[in-house]
Amino acid sequence: MKLQILAAIIGLLPALVVSCAGYTNCLCQKNDGSYFDDAATAHACGNDHIKGDVEKFSDGRSYCTMLELPVAGVDDGGVAIFPIDNCKFADICYDWNHDYSSNCWDKY
């Protein structure tokens, strides 16, 4: 019985470590971190599931930032916020090039 419980706990650990979350910013890069791909980032950012805006770092590289849209009829400047789903963004980067994944920061 103890062995079965231990096996179940070990089986759940990867799911606890790798979880999806909303982020303010993401970009596509090579899995080893050696290369950032602006075209892949723009493609992922423009995907229907992401709804982001492409911005530029001071060195010219691109990144995707979450979309904030004004809410119609709200006088106090209310906005609808669409954080970037890091798992969806990573999937789109991977579909662009199987050597790519996402680099996301500023967890929302």
C-alpha positions in Angstrom: 0.0 0.0 0.0 2.8 2.4 0.9 4.5 1.7 -2.4 1.3 2.5 -4.3 0.9 5.8 -2.5 4.5 6.7 -3.2 4.1 5.8 -6.9 1.0 8.0 -7.1 2.8 10.9 -5.5 5.8 10.5 -7.8 3.5 10.3 -10.8 1.9 13.7 -9.8 5.1 15.6 -9.3 5.6 16.6 -12.9 2.1 18.1 -13.1 2.8 20.1 -10.0 6.1 21.5 -11.3 5.0 22.3 -14.9 1.8 24.3 -14.7 0.3 26.9 -17.0 -0.2 30.4 -15.8 -0.8 33.9 -17.1 2.1 36.2 -17.8 2.6 39.8 -18.8 5.3 39.2 -21.4 6.6 36.3 -23.5 8.9 35.6 -26.5 9.9 32.6 -28.6 13.5 31.4 -28.2 15.6 28.3 -28.9 15.3 25.7 -26.2 18.9 26.4 -25.1 18.3 30.1 -24.8 20.8 31.0 -27.5 18.5 32.6 -30.1 15.4 34.8 -29.9 13.1 34.6 -33.0 11.2 37.8 -33.6 9.1 36.3 -36.5 8.0 33.4 -34.3 7.3 35.8 -31.4 5.1 38.0 -33.6 3.3 35.0 -35.0 2.6 33.6 -31.5 1.6 37.0 -30.2 -0.9 37.5 -33.1 -2.5 34.1 -32.6 -6.2 34.0 -31.7 -5.5 32.3 -28.4 -2.9 34.8 -27.2 -4.3 38.3 -28.0 -1.1 40.2 -27.4 0.8 43.3 -28.6 4.3 43.1 -30.1 6.7 45.4 -28.4 10.5 46.0 -28.8 13.4 45.9 -26.3 15.9 48.8 -26.6 18.2 46.4 -28.6 15.4 45.9 -31.2 14.4 42.3 -30.2 10.7 41.7 -30.1 8.5 40.4 -27.3 4.8 39.9 -26.8 3.0 41.8 -24.0 -0.5 41.1 -22.7 -3.4 43.0 -24.2 -5.3 45.6 -22.2 -8.4 46.9 -23.8 -10.7 49.7 -22.6 -14.1 48.5 -21.4 -16.9 50.4 -23.2 -19.1 52.4 -20.9 -16.7 52.4 -17.9 -15.9 56.0 -16.8 -13.0 55.2 -14.5 -10.7 53.9 -17.3 -11.5 50.2 -16.7 -9.7 47.8 -18.9 -10.2 44.1 -19.8 -6.9 42.3 -19.3 -5.7 39.3 -21.3 -2.7 37.7 -19.7 -0.6 35.4 -21.9 -1.0 31.7 -21.3 2.6 30.4 -21.1 1.6 26.9 -22.2 -0.3 28.0 -25.3 2.5 30.5 -26.2 5.1 27.6 -25.8 3.0 25.4 -28.1 2.8 28.0 -30.8 6.5 28.7 -30.6 7.1 24.9 -30.8 4.8 24.6 -33.8 6.8 27.4 -35.5 10.1 25.4 -34.9 10.5 22.2 -32.9 13.7 23.6 -31.3 11.8 26.5 -29.8 9.9 27.1 -26.6 8.7 30.2 -24.8 10.4 32.5 -22.3 7.8 34.3 -20.2 8.2 36.8 -17.3 6.1 38.9 -15.0 3.6 36.3 -13.8 0.2 37.9 -13.7 
